[in-house]
Structure formats: structure tokens, C-alpha cells
């Protein structure tokens, strides 16, 4: 557009991101979905209140599970190795960090999933007449979500 200044602040594109699954190594994912947090609502009304509506107060926080998808590579079984570590009440929990990057590869927004562990792993579907890339997914449960802007 005419008269547009190049140093305006623009929203970051969502296609340039990195993920670390509890170590310093970045894993290339195709998609990350489910980075959300919500607070339950507690409704309360005491008996002699002149207002016939309840008071709403914040209750417990809740986070959903995050689903990550990536292509399958030769000799890459990280998801299954992590998943196989799950035993009765013994889970290797990790800190998973998702970074939204700028054009220089610098993190500008960071989502930190604390005490994360895999709950479900889905392999690819196989079709003899298809020509798509094999994609696997992992669903990760976590306890708290921390969001930070750089």
C-alpha cells in the first residue's frame, strides 16, 4: 500500500516455531495444537443478598492436552521411547518449551508446559496409493502453562 512505513509492528506469523521436549535439542514439528488455559467459575449467592444473581469468583485453573504432529524420519523413535517410560505412578515428566520465532529465528513468544508427559501416540495411516508424507502425533498432558513474551 502507498505510504506504508516498513518499521510498523506486525503480528508474528505462526508457521515459524520451535519445540524442545525437555532437552536443549529442537524438534521440528509440523503442527502444535492446544496451547490453552482456562479458569473454572465458582458461583456463590448468600441467603440475604438483595440481588437475585450469584457472585462469580475464579476457581481452579485447568489446562487441556497439547497435540503435536511431525513427519516420521528413519531411526527416530523419540516419542515411543518417552512413552515406554510410563510405568504405574512412575512417569518421566519433562518441561516442554514451544517458541514462536521472528524472521531472525529469535524467540518472541514462549509457552512452557510444566511437568509434561505423553498420554497418546498416534502413528501414521498407511495407504498403498497415497503420496503424502508419513506423519505421527503425540498428545501431551501437563500441569501448568506459562506464557512469556520476549
KAZI-V375734 format. One record per residue. N is the residue number from 0. RES is the residue in one letter. BURIAL is + if it has 24 or more other C-alpha atoms within 12 Angstrom, else -. D_LAST is the distance of its C-alpha to the last C-alpha in Angstrom with 1 decimal. Layout:
BEGIN
((N	RES	BURIAL	D_LAST) (N	RES	BURIAL	D_LAST))
END
This chain:
BEGIN
((0	X	-	29.2) (1	X	-	31.0) (2	X	-	29.3) (3	X	-	25.8) (4	X	-	23.3) (5	X	-	21.0) (6	X	-	18.1) (7	X	-	17.6) (8	X	-	14.4) (9	X	-	15.0) (10	X	-	13.7) (11	X	-	12.4) (12	X	-	15.4) (13	X	-	15.7) (14	X	-	17.7) (15	X	+	15.4) (16	X	+	14.0) (17	X	+	14.7) (18	X	+	16.1) (19	X	+	17.1) (20	X	+	20.1) (21	X	-	20.2) (22	X	-	20.4) (23	X	-	18.5) (24	X	-	20.2) (25	X	-	18.5) (26	X	+	20.8) (27	X	-	21.2) (28	X	+	21.6) (29	X	+	23.0) (30	X	+	21.8) (31	X	+	19.8) (32	X	-	21.1) (33	X	-	21.1) (34	X	+	17.6) (35	X	+	19.0) (36	X	-	19.9) (37	X	-	22.7) (38	X	-	24.7) (39	X	-	28.5) (40	X	-	30.6) (41	X	-	33.4) (42	X	-	36.3) (43	X	-	38.7) (44	X	-	41.7) (45	X	-	44.2) (46	X	-	47.9) (47	X	-	48.7) (48	X	-	45.8) (49	X	-	47.2) (50	X	-	44.5) (51	X	-	45.1) (52	X	-	41.5) (53	X	-	39.4) (54	X	-	36.5) (55	X	-	33.2) (56	X	-	31.0) (57	X	-	27.9) (58	X	-	29.0) (59	X	-	27.5) (60	X	-	24.3) (61	X	-	24.6) (62	X	-	22.6) (63	X	-	24.1) (64	X	+	24.4) (65	X	+	22.1) (66	X	+	24.1) (67	X	+	23.1) (68	X	+	25.4) (69	X	+	25.9) (70	X	+	28.9) (71	X	+	31.5) (72	X	-	32.0) (73	X	-	35.0) (74	X	-	34.9) (75	X	-	31.7) (76	X	-	32.3) (77	X	+	29.1) (78	X	+	29.1) (79	X	-	32.8) (80	X	-	32.5) (81	X	+	29.8) (82	X	+	31.8) (83	X	-	35.0) (84	X	-	33.7) (85	X	-	34.1) (86	X	-	37.2) (87	X	-	38.6) (88	X	-	36.1) (89	X	-	34.6) (90	X	-	31.3) (91	X	-	28.9) (92	X	+	25.7) (93	X	+	22.4) (94	X	+	18.7) (95	X	+	17.4) (96	X	+	13.8) (97	X	+	12.9) (98	X	+	10.1) (99	X	+	9.9) (100	X	+	10.1) (101	X	-	10.6) (102	X	-	14.1) (103	X	-	13.5) (104	X	-	12.6) (105	X	-	9.0) (106	X	-	6.8) (107	X	+	4.7) (108	X	+	5.9) (109	X	+	7.7) (110	X	+	11.2) (111	X	+	13.2) (112	X	+	16.9) (113	X	+	18.8) (114	X	-	22.5) (115	X	+	22.7) (116	X	+	26.0) (117	X	+	27.7) (118	X	+	30.2) (119	X	-	31.4) (120	X	+	31.7) (121	X	-	33.2) (122	X	-	34.7) (123	X	-	35.4) (124	X	-	38.4) (125	X	-	41.1) (126	X	-	43.2) (127	X	-	45.8) (128	X	-	45.6) (129	X	-	41.9) (130	X	-	39.8) (131	X	-	36.3) (132	X	-	33.9) (133	X	-	34.1) (134	X	-	31.1) (135	X	+	30.6) (136	X	+	28.4) (137	X	+	27.3) (138	X	+	26.7) (139	X	+	24.6) (140	X	+	25.1) (141	X	+	22.7) (142	X	+	22.9) (143	X	+	19.5) (144	X	+	16.3) (145	X	-	13.0) (146	X	-	10.1) (147	X	-	6.5) (148	X	-	3.8) (149	X	-	0.0))
END
